[in-house]
Amino acid sequence: MFSFDGRCYLITGVLNEDSIAWWTARALQLAGADIVLTGFGRARRITEKSAAALPSPPDVLELDVTRAEDFTALAEELSRRWDGLDGAVHAVAAAPRDAISGNFLTTGPDSAAAAFRTAAYSLHSLTVALAPQLRRSPGRGSVVGIDFDSSAAWPGYDWMGVSKAALGAVCRYLAMYLGPSGIRVNLVAAGPLETVAGRGIATFDAIADRWEQDAPLGWDRNAAQRVTGPVLFLLSELAATVTGEILHADGGMHAVAMGSGTVVPGTPGEEPR
């Protein structure tokens, strides 16, 4: 069902072995895909170290999502390597310290714009740059971005939450404009995970505690690998008719207001946790 033999994918956002991007890269390799990763600056050495822990250490290409020239160089390199690109994973997000962790009311426009450019506009930049290679894929290409539920305001998430809301809009517009070319663009909204990005939010523990208490299916902040299934689905031909979608892989938290921990004893079904 999830054979990726002979297919080629680009994975961004790998920093360490706790990330969704790393586990997705591993799963794709085990399913037979050829992959490359991206990194930039001094952090690229960290990505290269994490790449060495994959089943077959892939190359790490330079990509700073705030530099337009990096997207051009990346697309040119991929066109030299492969006849076409079957898909890409966008797992990049960052915000200045004064744009998160309770600073929403005092955040300046430059910091807010920096969060938007990195977390949301970069999906547009990446997808548009890779569109020619994605069109050359036999099944057309699929782009999957990693998201966090932005239908409500989360304390401390602040301008990153605003940027994630924008990410959903960017996804829908890309789906509309690139759909006629056969290119699909979707997001996977995961729950809070113990990653470098997650730890950057001062209220992370409070949000993760709430998730683990109230998500109908439960939640484990240390299990990023459990999110790879939805990502692989959207990258695969099983999702050939799906685009512009936000697939929630969050234990069902997005669907409830009070959570399963408040179920009244005696309700049909299993005992409340």
ZIPETA-V975085 format. One record per helix or strand. SS is the DSSP state (A for helix, B for strand). FROM is the first residue (numbers start at 1). LEN is the number of residues. If there is no record, write none. Layout:
{{SS & FROM & LEN} {SS & FROM & LEN}}
//
This chain:
{{B & 8 & 4} {A & 20 & 11} {B & 34 & 6} {A & 43 & 9} {B & 60 & 3} {A & 68 & 14} {B & 87 & 4} {A & 97 & 3} {A & 104 & 3} {A & 109 & 27} {B & 142 & 6} {A & 158 & 24} {B & 184 & 7} {A & 196 & 4} {A & 204 & 11} {A & 224 & 12} {A & 237 & 3} {B & 246 & 4} {A & 253 & 3} {A & 260 & 3}}
//
